[in-house]
């Protein structure tokens, strides 16, 4: 009984296979079978190296903190968007603004474009200009440092120190060392050590100098911008907490 059932199933299977083959053979004379190549994901378009470098410089030097993400503005009413200015101004004009700063240096309540000439290299300035002239496109991984939440003021302040580009002038962990040859002390002051801690021995004093900056107002002396109209009070307190951890 079992053997006859297996034979029947096998016969049915052969009939089914034969039917499929017959249908395929019958249809082969009337239809053409199209071979469709498997879709392959397109590779990411290459980014011009100078534009990419400019996008990363834009983040490193905290341009986004005043001019907005990818230069779109919206941070302060007195800081322009770079979306149109980058294409309207000639490269020489853009270079002059980056090198020499721009704004009202005597008014600490208004943002001031700092004098970057002695800090940002010519190559970096050229890359920044290329990025602006290209329309400030999105570039992979060119993003501001994320700010930790609910981990304490000092942890938040350490990230803000990077996000606002403080390390470009005051050095990693505030150790200083960046030349400022035209200034009286020939260097940008450190934010750690006995001298700083003696002069700025309270949170209020640290926050005050961040707000007001240290704008001498003429190139080629590097100047600290007015952050009072940009950095909100909670972040100022977090920066002060971080700076107090530096020995």
C-alpha positions in Angstrom: 0.0 0.0 0.0 2.7 2.4 1.0 4.8 1.6 -2.1 1.8 2.2 -4.4 1.2 5.6 -2.8 4.8 6.7 -3.3 4.7 5.6 -6.9 1.5 7.7 -7.4 3.1 10.8 -5.9 6.2 10.4 -8.0 4.0 10.0 -11.2 2.1 13.1 -10.3 5.3 15.1 -9.8 6.6 14.0 -13.1 3.4 15.0 -14.8 3.6 18.4 -13.2 7.2 18.9 -14.2 6.4 17.8 -17.7 3.5 20.3 -17.9 5.7 23.1 -16.8 8.4 22.2 -19.4 5.7 21.9 -22.1 4.3 25.3 -21.3 7.7 26.9 -21.4 8.5 25.2 -24.7 5.2 26.3 -26.2 5.7 29.8 -25.2 9.3 30.1 -26.3 8.4 30.5 -29.9 6.2 33.5 -29.2 7.8 35.4 -26.4 11.3 36.7 -25.8 12.7 36.4 -22.4 14.4 39.6 -21.1 17.4 39.3 -18.9 17.3 42.1 -16.2 20.6 42.9 -14.6 20.4 43.0 -10.8 20.3 46.5 -9.4 23.4 47.6 -7.7 23.5 50.4 -5.2 25.1 53.5 -6.6 28.3 54.6 -5.0 28.4 57.9 -3.0 29.4 60.7 -5.3 32.9 62.0 -4.7 33.2 65.4 -3.0 35.8 67.9 -4.2 38.7 67.6 -1.7 38.9 71.4 -1.2 35.2 71.7 -0.6 35.3 68.7 1.8 38.3 70.2 3.7 36.5 73.6 3.9 33.4 71.9 5.3 35.5 70.4 8.1 37.3 73.6 8.7 33.9 75.3 8.9 33.1 73.0 11.9 36.6 73.1 13.4 36.7 76.9 13.6 33.1 77.2 14.9 31.8 79.1 11.9 28.5 77.3 12.3 28.1 78.6 15.9 27.6 82.1 14.5 26.6 81.6 10.9 24.3 78.6 11.5 24.5 75.0 10.2 26.1 75.0 6.8 26.1 78.9 6.9 22.3 79.2 6.8 22.1 81.8 9.5 19.4 82.0 12.1 21.7 82.2 15.2 21.8 86.0 15.6 20.0 88.7 13.6 23.3 90.6 13.2 25.3 87.6 11.8 24.5 87.1 8.1 23.8 83.9 6.3 26.7 82.7 4.1 24.4 81.0 1.6 24.4 84.0 -0.7 27.3 86.0 0.6 29.7 83.2 -0.2 28.9 83.5 -3.9 28.3 87.2 -4.1 31.7 88.3 -2.6 34.9 87.8 -4.5 37.5 85.3 -3.0 39.8 88.2 -2.1 37.0 89.9 -0.1 36.2 86.7 1.7 39.8 86.1 2.5 40.2 89.6 3.9 37.2 89.2 6.2 38.5 85.9 7.5 42.0 87.3 8.1 41.1 90.7 9.5 37.7 90.1 11.2 34.5 92.1 10.8 32.0 93.8 13.1 31.8 96.3 16.0 34.8 95.4 18.2 33.9 97.9 20.9 30.4 96.5 21.6 30.6 93.2 23.5 26.9 92.7 23.3 27.1 92.2 19.5 28.9 89.2 17.8 32.2 90.1 16.3 34.0 88.1 13.5 37.4 87.5 15.0 40.8 88.1 13.5 41.8 84.7 12.3 44.8 85.6 10.2 47.5 84.2 12.5 45.5 81.1 13.3 44.0 79.7 10.1 46.5 78.8 7.4 46.2 80.0 3.9 45.4 76.5 2.7 42.5 76.4 5.2 41.3 79.8 4.1 41.3 78.7 0.5 39.4 75.6 1.4 36.8 77.6 3.4 36.3 79.9 0.4 35.9 76.8 -1.9 33.3 75.5 0.4 31.4 78.8 0.5 31.6 79.3 -3.3 30.3 75.7 -3.8 27.1 76.7 -1.8 28.1 75.1 1.5 26.9 71.6 0.6 26.4 68.8 3.1 29.7 66.8 3.5 29.7 63.4 5.3 31.1 63.6 8.9 31.4 67.4 8.8 29.2 67.9 11.9 29.6 69.8 15.1 30.6 67.9 18.3 27.5 66.5 20.0 26.8 68.0 23.4 26.3 65.4 26.2 23.1 65.8 28.3 22.5 65.0 32.0 26.2 64.1 32.6 27.2 67.2 34.5 28.3 70.7 33.6 32.0 69.9 33.3 31.3 67.1 30.8 29.0 69.4 28.8 31.6 72.2 29.0 34.4 70.0 27.6 32.3 69.3 24.5 31.3 73.0 24.2 35.0 73.9 24.3 35.5 71.9 21.1 32.2 72.9 19.5 32.9 76.7 19.9 36.5 76.2 18.6 38.2 77.4 21.8 41.0 74.8 21.3 42.1 76.4 18.0 43.5 79.4 20.0 43.8 78.3 23.6 45.1 74.8 22.9 43.9 71.3 23.8 42.8 71.3 27.5 43.5 75.1 27.5 47.3 74.6 27.6 47.9 77.5 25.2 50.8 77.7 22.9 49.3 79.4 19.8 51.4 82.3 18.7 50.0 85.8 18.6 53.2 87.7 17.7 51.7 91.2 17.5 50.1 91.0 20.9 51.9 92.3 24.0 52.6 88.8 25.4 53.3 87.3 21.9 51.0 84.3 22.4 47.3 83.5 23.0 47.0 83.0 26.8 46.3 79.5 28.2 43.1 78.8 30.1 44.8 76.5 32.6 47.6 77.0 35.2 48.2 79.2 38.2 48.1 82.6 36.4 44.7 82.0 34.8 43.2 80.5 38.0 44.5 83.5 40.0 43.1 86.1 37.6 39.8 84.3 37.0 39.1 82.8 40.3 35.3 82.8 40.1 32.6 81.6 37.7 31.4 85.1 37.2 34.9 86.3 36.1 35.3 83.4 33.6 31.8 83.9 32.2 32.4 87.7 31.9 35.5 87.3 29.7 33.8 84.8 27.5 30.9 87.1 27.0 32.9 90.2 26.3 35.8 88.6 24.5 39.1 90.3 24.1 38.9 92.1 20.8 41.8 94.4 20.2 40.3 95.3 16.9 43.1 95.3 14.4 44.9 92.6 12.4 47.2 90.9 12.6 46.6 90.5 16.3 44.4 87.5 17.0 41.2 88.5 18.8 38.8 86.6 20.9 35.2 87.1 19.7 32.3 88.5 21.7 30.4 85.3 22.6 27.7 87.2 24.7 25.2 87.3 21.9 25.8 83.7 20.9 26.4 81.4 23.8 23.4 81.0 26.2 23.8 81.3 29.9 23.6 77.5 30.7 26.4 76.8 28.3 28.5 79.6 29.7 28.1 78.0 33.2 29.1 74.6 31.7 32.2 76.1 30.1 33.2 77.7 33.4 32.8 74.4 35.1 35.0 72.7 32.6 37.7 75.3 32.7 37.9 75.0 36.5 38.8 71.3 36.1 42.0 72.3 34.2 45.1 72.5 36.3 
